[in-house]
Amino acid sequence: MFRGRYEHTIDAKGRTSLPARYRDALAGMGERRIVITNALDPCLNAYAMPKWMEFEEKIAKGPRKLPPHTSAHPLALFFSATLQGMSAQARDGASREELEAIARTALCAWPR
């Protein structure tokens, strides 16, 4: 698993550099491809391709399927916004009970 904090810029073509220690770790795994995705805050998550494929397979096989009329993207945006808001609430001193109440309310939006 890769962990660390690095400040990077993204160039006009949407590219960024990968820290040398991560490039070395990927090379040691025999892997040259990664998937970079946004996280819940202004951070990015990077996955070696085998781990990303494992993640995709887990989602595809998951017990929860969205109803055919449900658009997954707005639903994901809603839950991401909710989690970001909960993070800010926790940082500002919200109690566990308050955060759990927010989570229960947000889950009511999940299609049944």
Rosetta blueprint (number, residue, H / E / L):
1 M L
2 F L
3 R L
4 G L
5 R L
6 Y L
7 E L
8 H L
9 T L
10 I L
11 D L
12 A L
13 K L
14 G L
15 R L
16 T L
17 S L
18 L L
19 P L
20 A H
21 R H
22 Y H
23 R H
24 D H
25 A H
26 L H
27 A H
28 G H
29 M L
30 G L
31 E L
32 R L
33 R L
34 I E
35 V E
36 I E
37 T E
38 N E
39 A L
40 L L
41 D L
42 P L
43 C L
44 L E
45 N E
46 A E
47 Y E
48 A E
49 M H
50 P H
51 K H
52 W H
53 M H
54 E H
55 F H
56 E H
57 E H
58 K H
59 I H
60 A H
61 K H
62 G L
63 P L
64 R L
65 K L
66 L L
67 P L
68 P L
69 H L
70 T L
71 S L
72 A H
73 H H
74 P H
75 L H
76 A H
77 L H
78 F H
79 F H
80 S H
81 A H
82 T H
83 L H
84 Q H
85 G H
86 M H
87 S H
88 A H
89 Q H
90 A H
91 R H
92 D L
93 G L
94 A L
95 S L
96 R H
97 E H
98 E H
99 L H
100 E H
101 A H
102 I H
103 A H
104 R H
105 T H
106 A H
107 L H
108 C L
109 A L
110 W L
111 P L
112 R L
